[in-house]
C-alpha cells in the first residue's frame, strides 16, 4: 500500500497511541515508499528505545530504525523491492535487549477465511498454535488469535508476553466482525486477554477469550494458550463400541468434582486423583455413567458451575485440559460413560466474561425482558442471533469432539422454552404469534440436537425440562425437540412427596406414587434424584423419610428399589447411595465415615444400590423396554388401603420379573398376587434382607404359582411382604 511517510505519521501515531487502530497492517510492517523508491518499514513499540532490523534467514542487519516521539519506528529501505521476513532486535526503555519477529509482516494470516464451518466455530475462533514456513528450512511458530467483536472501535491483544500493554499488539478488523492477529513466538502456557474499545472509543474491562480452552483462576482470570493436540487418547475401542442406550442399562452417578471426596485438610482432588479414586468406586457400585455437574470454567465456585464464562474451557480448579482428558480416558477404560452438565441458557455478568463484550450486546438479548434472568441475576443468550447459535453449538461439539464426552445434559431447558419463565404479567413480551414460547430458543434447541446427532450419532443429549412441553425427546421429524432423553421431574416430585408422608397417611395419597406410569412412555425419561433434592433446606433422601431411624432406612431402601424397577433410566446424586444424614455441602467431602462400619445401615443402603445396579444390568426385563409401554404392566395399583404396589417388567425375549412393594411397616402374610406365567419363581431381591440393614423378614422359601385367577392373571402365588420393602421375583 502506498502511504506518504511524513504526512501520515501524526495520524498513525494518534490512532496507535490512543489504541484506536482497527487496521494496523495499513500502517505497520513493510510497505512501498511514497516515491516508489524501495520499501518503508514501520514498527509500533512505545516501550522501546532502540530497534535494529535483521533480515531472515540471512541474519543481515539492515539498520537502526528512526524513533518518533510517540513510539513509532521507521526504516527506509530504498534498494528493496520485494517483501522479506525479518526479526527485530529491541532494546527496551530499561535497557533490556531481546529479539522478536514483527507480527505485522504476516499479513496473510489475518485474511478473512473463505470456508468457515459455523457449527464448529471453535476451529476458527480463539487462540490456535500454528507454524508459518519462511522457507524450506526455517519456520516460525506462534499463535493466531481471532475474536468476534463486531461493534468494537479497536481490539488489542494483551498478555504476559507484552506486559499487558494494549498499545503493542493492535488486532486487525474485517467486515465479518472478526479481529485477527498472528503473534510469532507465543507458545502453550502464555496468558492473554483482549483489550477492547467500544464504538465510542471507551475502554472496556479486559475480556477473556470466549473461545478460550484453558483459563487462569482468580484473581487473574486470564485465558491460557493451550495445545489441544498434545494428549494421546487410549479409548479408541470404547469410542467404536459406544452405542445407543435406549434398550440398554443406563444408571448414572451424578458428581460434583470438588466435593465428592477430599484429601487431608479438606483439599480438593484434581482430575487425575479423581480418576484414581472415583472411577473404581463407580465401577464397583455398578453405575454405567458418571454425570459431572458443570466443569466449564466458572468464576464463582459456589455457583456449582451453573454460571459459566468459559464455554470451551474445562475448569482449571481441578487441573489442566490434559488432566481432564486423562480422567475421561480412565472412565472409558473402566467401561464408564461420561455425561457433562452443559449450560446454554444463561451466563453471569462478570466483567471479564461475555456481558457487553464489545460494548454492545453481542451474546445477550438487548431487551431485559428477554435478556436478563431475575432469579439467577444472569444474562440470557439472544437465541435469535446466528452467531450466538453458532457459538453454543460449537461449544457442544467441542466437548464431544475434543474431550470424547458421551453425552450432554442441557441445564434449565424450561427457562429457554418460555418467555414468561419466572416472570410476572407485564415483565415479558409475547412472541410474534402472541404466545409465550421462545420461538428462537426452540429453533436453537432443534438445531443443536440435529447437529449433535448428525456429527456424533452415538452420543446423547438429555434435557432438564420441568414442564409438560410436548415432544422434548421426540425426533425432529415428529415435531419434537430432538433430545435423546428428558429428566422425569414429575416422577421425582410426586414420589418424594408420597414417600415423606407417614405410612398411615399414604392410603390417601396413593395416586401420587402410581400417576407416573400414566405418562411414563410419553418421553424417553431418566428418573432423576439429583443434587437439587439434597440442598436448600430440603434435607436428604434419608431425612425426608418418616419414622424412626429404622423406618427411615427401610423407606429409603424400598424407595430406591421402586426407582430401579420403575420404567426409565436412572440418575442418583452422590451420597444418596449410602443415605447421608447431612445435606450436600460443596465446601466439604461427603460423609464417607458413615460407611466405614460395614455393618452400619448406611453400608446396607450402599450394598443395596450396588445390588440394584447389578440386577438392572444383568436382567434384560429391567432395562430392555425401559422406554416402551410393552415393558411394564400393573398387577396391583389399587390396593391403596395396604399401600401395596405390584407390577411386571418384561424384556424382548425372556422371563419377566414381578416386583411387589410394601410401603407400610406392616408385615403382610400370605399376600396373593397375580403372576404372568405358571411355574416356580426365583427371589432376586428382598430389600429387607439383613445384608442391606433390614429386619430380615423372609418373603418365603419357595414361590410356585397356582392356577388361581387374580389381578387379571390366570396364575397367582402367595408370599410374605416384609415391612417397608421391595421383593423382586423372576420366573425360573
N, C-alpha and C positions, 0 to 999 in steps of 0.2 A: 504494500500500500504506500502511496506517495504522500509523505507528511512533511510540511515545512518545519525545519529544525527549530529555528529561533521563535517564529511566531506562535507555534503551538505549545511551547514549553510552559508558559504560565497557566494555560488551560489544563494541560496534563497534570501539572503539579497541584492545581487546585482540586481536581477530581480525585487524584490519588491521595493527596494529603487529607482530604475530608472523608476518605474511604467511601466514595460515592461513584466508583468507577464500575460500569457494567460491561465494558468492552476493553479489558486490559490488553488484549492481543492487538488492538488497533494502535496502541502506543508502544508497548513493551516488546522486547525481542528484536529480531532483525527485520529491517525494512529498507526499501530503496531510498537513497538520499534524494533530496528535493531536486538537485541539479542533475540527477541521473548519474552522478559520479560515485559509483560504488554503493556501499551499504552503510546504514547507521544502526548502531546497537544501543538500545535503551534498557536500563535496569532500574527498578524502583527498590532502593534499600535505605530508607531513612535511618536505619540502625547502624549504618556503615560509615567509616571514614575514608576507606580506600578500596577500590576494586580493580583487579587485574584480570583481563580476558585471556583464556588459554584455549587454543584450538584443540579439538579432539577428532581423531585419536592421536594426532601427531605430537601433542604436548607443547606446541609452539606458543610462546607468549606473544599476543598481538598488541599489547599496550595497556597502559593505565587509563581508566575511564575518567572523564571530566565530571566532577561533582557539582551539582547546583545546590543552592542553599537548602532547598526543601528535602533533599534526599534522592532526587532523580539523578542518575548517572548516564553518561552518553559517551560513545566512542565512534568516530567517523572512520570508516574503512574504505577509502576511495578506490583501491585497486580490486576490491572484491565485487564479484557479480553474482555468484551462486551462494545460496544458503548453506550453512555448515553447522555442525554441532560444536558446542563449546562448554567449558566449565568456567566458573568464577572463583577467583581467589579473593575472599572477602576479609577485610580487616575491620573488626567492629570498633565502636567508639571506645571500648575498654582495652583495645589493643590485641584482642584475640583474633587469630587468623585461621580461616577454615575454607575448604573448597566445596562448592556445590554446583550441580547442574542448574541452570536457569530454567524454571518451569515454562517460561514464555517462549521457548524455542520449539516446544512440542505442540504446535497448534493443531496438528492432525488428530490429536486425542481429545479435542474439545468440540469436534464437529457433531452435529445432530445425527443420531442414529437413524438409518433408513428402515430397519426392521426391528420393531420392538414387540416382544411378547408381553402384552399388558397383563395377562393372567400370572405372569412370573416376573413382575416388575422388579423384584429383588435382584435379578440378574443385570439390571440396567441402572439401578439407583444405589446410593450408598457408597461405601469405600471398597474398592477392588484392587488387589495386588496384581500388577501386570508387568510385563517386560517389554521394553522398547529396544529393538535391534538397530544399533547405529550402523553396523556393517556386519560382515560375516563372522568377525572375531570379537566384536565388542557390543555389549548390551548394557542398557540402563534399566534397572529395576526401580519401581516406585509404586505409588498408589494413585488410582484415578478416582476422583470424587465427583459425585453427581447428586444434586439435591433440587427438589421441586419447590420453588418459591416464586410463583407467577406474578405476584404483585409487589415484589421487593424492588427497592431502588438500587441496592447493591448487596452482594453476599461475599464475605471473605472467610477464608479458612484460617482457623487459629488452632494452636496446639502446643504441645511441649517442644516441638521442633522449631517454633518461631517465637518462643516466649509469650505466646498468647497475644501477639501483636497483630491486630486486624489490618494494619496498613500493608503487611508484607505479601500476602497471598490473596489478592482480589480474584474472584472467580468470574468466568465469562458467561454472560446470559445468552439465551437463544429464544426464538419465537415459540418454542414449545414449553416455556416456563421453567426449564431445567437449567441450572447453573453448573458449570463443569470446570475442572482443573486437574491436570496430571502433575503430581509433585514427585520428582525423582528423589531417590534416596530414602524414602519413608519405608518402614517395614512393619511387620506384625508387632503389636505392642505399643505403637505410638498412640498418644491421646489426641483427640481433636473435638472441636465443636464448630458451629457456624456462627459468625458474627453478621447479623442481618440488619440493614436499614430499611425501614418501610418506605412506601411510595412518597412520603413527605420528607424523607431523609432522617427520620428519627431512629436512633439506635435502640434495638430491642435487646432484651436479656439474651445471653448466649444460648444457642439451641443445640441440643444433642441431635444426632443423626436419626431421623425417623426410620431409616432402613439400616441403622447400625446393628451389628450382630454380636457385639460384646460391649459391656458398659462398666464404668467405674462406679463404685458405691459412693455414698455421701461422705464428705461434702463436695467432692469434685464433680460427680455425675457426668463425667465426660464419656464420649464414645471411644472405643478402642479398636484400632485396626486389627482384624483377625484373619488368619489364613484358614478358610474352611476346608481346604483340601488336605490338610496335614493328617487327619485321623484316618487310620486304616480299619475299615469295618470288617467284622468277622461273622456277620449274621446273614450271609447270603442264603443259606439253607432255610432259615426262618422266613426271609422275605419271599422266597419262592413258594413255600408251602402255606404261607398265610392266606386264609380264605374267608369267605363269608361265614357268619356265625348264626344265621337265622335258625338253623336246625342243630346247632352245636351248643355246648355249655358255655355260658358267659357269666362268670362270677367275679365281680370287681371289688377290689380293696382300695378305698379312697384314702389318700395320704396327703398330709401337709408335711413337706420335706423338712421344715425347720423344727418340728416338734414331735415327730414320730418317736424318736429316741435320741437322747442327748448324752454326750460323754461326761466324764467327771467335771464338776464345776459348772454344769449346765451349758456346756459348749456345743454349739450346733455342729452336726455332722456335715461333711461335704459329700459331693456326689459319689465319689469313689468309696467312701466309708458306708454310704447308704447301699451301694451295690454289694458290699461285703456282708452287710447285716440284714437289710430289708429284703433283698431278693431271696435268700434262703428261707427266711421266715414266711414270706408269701408262698413260696413253693411248698413248704412244709404244711401250711394251712390249707393248701389245695385251691387257692384262688387262681383264676385263669388270667386276670389282668390287674394291673395297678393303674389307678387313675390319680394323677397328680393335680392337686389344686394349682392354680396358675404359676408357672415358673417363667413367664415372660417378665422382663425386667420391670420392677415397680419400686418407686422411691420410698413408699411407706410400708414397712413390714406388717404393720397392724391391719393393712387392707387385705391381707392373705393372698395378695396377687391379683385381686379383682379390680384394681385401678392401675393398669399397666401403662407405661410410657414407651417401652421397647417391644414392639410387636414382632420383632425379628431377633431379639436378644434374649438368650436364656440368662436368668439372673445370676450374677457373679457372687451372690451371697454364699453360694454353696460350691463355687469352683468355676472353672473355665468351660467354654463350649465343648472342648475335647473331653473334659471330665464328665460332662453330661452325656456325651456320646458313649463313653465307656459304660456309664450306668445303663443306658438303653441296650447296649450290646450285651451286657451281663443278664439283663432281663430276658432278652431273646434267646440267649444261650440256655437259660433255665426253662424256656418254653412259656414265658410270661409276656403277654402283650402290654403295651404302654398306651394309655389314653391321657391326653392333656386337656385341662380346662382352658378354653380359649375365649377371649372376651372382646367381641367386635361391637358391643352395644354402646360403649361409652369410654371416656378416658379422663384422667384428672387434669386440673388446670394448673399444674406445676409450671413455673416459668420456663424451665429448660425443655419442656415437652412440646406437644402438638398445638396447644392453645395459641391462637393468634400467631401462627407460625411465621408468617412474613408480614405481620401487622394486620392481616385480614384473616377471615375465617376460611382457611384452606381445607381444614378437616372437619370442623364442627359446623352445624347448621346456624346461619346468622340470626334466625328468629329464635329468641329464648323459649318460645312456646314449643319449639321442636329441637332446640339445640342445647337445652340445659335441663339436667335431671334434678328436681327439687329435693328428692330424698337422699340421693347419694352425693349431691353437690359436685356433679361431674358434667363434662361436656358430652353431648350426643353427636355421633357422626352424622354428617349430611349424606345420607344414602343415595340421594339423587345425583350426586356428582360422580361422573365416570372415574375420575382419579381416585376418589375415596373407595369406590368399589374395587378398583384395581389394587389399591394399597392393601385392603383387607384380604382379598382373595389371594394375593401374592403372599401375605403372611401365612395364611393357612397352608398353601402349597410348600412354603419354605420349611415349615415344621415337618411336614410329611416327607419331603424330599431330603432335606439336609440332616434331620435327626431320626429318620426311619420310624416316625411315630405311627402307631397303628390306628389311632382314632382321635377325633377332636370332639369334646363335649362343649357345645356352644352355650355360654352363660347368658341368662336373662333374656331369652328369646321373646317372652311375653312383652317385655318393655320395648322391644323393637317393633312388634306387630301392631301395637295400638298407640295412636296419637294421644289418647286420653289416659294412658297408663299413669297412675299415681297423680292425676291432675283433677282439679275440681272444674265445674262449669265455668266457662269464661277464661280458663287457663290453657285451652288448647284450640286449635283451628281444624275444622273438618277437612277431609281430602276433597279432591275435585268432584267426587261423586256425592259429597255430603255425608260420608261415613267416617268412622273413627279408625279405620285401618290405615296403617302407614304403607301406602302402595309402593313407595320407593324401597323401603326395607324389605317388603315381601319379594319384590323383584330381585333384590340383592341376595336374599337367602336362597331363592331358587337357583340363581346363577352360581352361588357358592357351592351348593350341593351338586349341581350338574358338573361343574368344573372338577371338583374333588373326585367324584366317581368316574369321570372320564379319564382322568390322569392317574388315579390310584384306585383301580376297581376293587382291590381287596382291603382298602382302608374303610373306616366307618365314621359317620357323623352322628352325633347324639344331641338332641335338643333338650335343654332345661326349659320346659314350657309349662306354665302352671294354669293355663286356662283351657277352655274346651274348643279352642281354634281347630277347625276340621282339617284332617289330612296332613298333619305335621310330618308323619313318617310314611306318607303315601307318595308314590312316584310322581314325577312332574307330568307324565302323560295322563295321569288320573287326577290332574289339578291339585296335586299335593305340593308340599314344600320341598319334598325330596330327601328329608333326613332318613338315615338308616334306622334310628331308634328315637324314642321320646321317654323322658323320665315320667313315671306314673305318680304324679304328685297327689292325685286323688286317693289312690290306694294308701299312700303314706299317711295322709291326713286322717282318713276315715279309720284306718286300722289302729293308729296310735290313739285316737280319741276313744275308740272302743276299749282298747287294752288298758287304758289308765283308769277305767271305771272298776269299782268293786264288783266282784263276780255276782253278788246278789242283785246288782242293778243291770247286769248285762242282758238279761232277757228282754228288757225294754228298749234296747238299742241294737238288737240282733241284725237289723238291716245294714248297720254301718260296716259290719265285718263281711257281709255277703254281697254288698252292692257292687263291688269292684268287678265281679265276674259278668255283670251286665254289659260292660264296655271293654272288657279285658282284651278283646281282639280287634278293637276299632283302630288301634295303633300298634306299632311294634314297641311294646313297653319294656322299660327297665324299672323294676321295683327298687326304689332308692330310699335308703336310710342314710342320709348324708350328714356332713358337718353342720348344716343349718339346724338339725334336730337336736344338737347337744350343746347349744350356746344360748346366750342372751336370756339366761334365767329359765330356760325350758327344762333344765335338768338333763339327765342322761336317759338312755333307754331303760336302764335298771331302776333309776329313782322314779321314773314315771309309772312304773308298775305298782299296783296297790298291794296292801297287806304287809305282813311282817317280812323279815329277810327271806325266810324260806319261800313264801309266796312270791316275793319279787323275783327271785331267781327262777322259780318254776314258771311264772308268767313269761319271763324273758325267753326261757328255753322253748316254750311252746310257740311263742310269737315268732322267733327265728325259724322254727320248724315249719310253721304256717307259711312264712315268706318263701322258704326254699322249695316248698311243694306247690305254691301258687303259680299259675302261668305267668311267664315273664322272666327276663334276665334279672340278675341280682347285683345290687351295689350296697356295700356296708362300709361305713366310716371307721377309721382306725380307732381302736379302743372299745368299740361296741362288741367286738368278737370275744371279749372276756368280761364284759359287764362292769365298766368303770363306774365308780361312785361319783367322781368329780367331773363337772363339765370340762370340755376341751379348753385348754389354755395354750395359746400359740407361743407363749413365752417359756414353756417348760415341757419336759418329756411326758409321755403317757405314764400312767401309774403301773409300771411293769412289776413292781414289788407284789402286786396283788396275785400274780401267777407264779411267784417263787415257790409257794407251797402247792405241790401238785395235787393235794387232796382238798384244796380250797374250792368253794363253789365257783369262784372266778375261773379257775383252771378247768372246772367241769363245763362251763359255758364255752370256753375256748376249745375244748375237745369236741363238744357238740358241733360247733361251726366247722371244725376240721372234718368231722364225720359227715355232716350235711354236704360239704363240698365234694367229698369223696363219692357219696351216693349220687349227687347231682351229675357228676361227670361219668360215673360208671353205669348209671341206669338210663337208658335211652328214653324211657317213659317220662323222666323228669326234665328232659331238655329238648327232645326232637321236635315236639309240637308246642314248644313254649309260646309261639305266636299264632297258633292256629286253634280254632274252636273245636276241631276234631281231637285235640289232645286233652280235653277236660270234660268231665261230666259230673254233675252233682248227684250224690246219693242221698245225703241228708243236708238240707239247707233250711228247713223249717222247724227244727227241734230247738226253738228259742227258749223253751222252759228249762231245758237242761243245758243250754248253751253248748250243743254238740254240732260240729260240722264234719261231714264225711263226703269225700269225692274220689273220683278215679282219674288217674293220669295215664294216658295212652301214648304209645310210640307208633312208628310206622309199621313195624313188623316184630312183635314180641309180646311178652307178657305184661299186662297192665299192673299198676301199683295202686292200692287202695290206701287212702290217708284218712285217719279219724282224729279230730282234735277235740279234746275235752277242756273247755275253757272255764271250768269251775274247779274248786279244790275238793269236790266230792268224788269219791271212787264210784264208778258205775259198773256194777257187776252184771254179767250176762246181758250185755248190751247187744242187741241184734241189729246187724247192718247188712243190707243187700250187697251182693258182690257180682261182678260182671261175668264170671265164668265158674264152672264147677271145678272142684279139686282142692288140694291142700295148699295153703298159703304159708309163706315163709316170713318171719318177722325181720324186717330190715332195720327198724328203729323204734325205740321207746325212749322219748326224751326224759322220762322219769327214771331212767336207769341210774344205778348207783355211780357208775363211772362218769356220768355227767353231773354229779352232785344231787341227784334226785332221791326220792324216798324209796325207790326200788320196788314199787308195786308192779307185779308181773301182769302182763296183758293176757297171759295164758301159756300153756305148754305146747298146744297143738291147735292149728287153725284149719279145720276142714269144713267145707261148705255143705249145706243140706239143701235138698230140693224144696225149700220153703220160700215162697214168693215174698219179697219185702223190698220196699223202696223202688218199686218198678222193676226189680230184677227177679229172675226165676230162681236164683240161688241166694242164700244168705248164710251168715255164720255168726256165732256169738263169741264175745270176748269181754275181758275186763278193761274198762277205760281208766287208766291211772289218773291221779288228780293233776289238773293243770298240765296236761301232757299231750303229746302227739305220738300216734302209733302209725307206722308205715308197714304195710303187708304187700307181699308180691306173690302172685301165683307161681307155684313151683313148676 
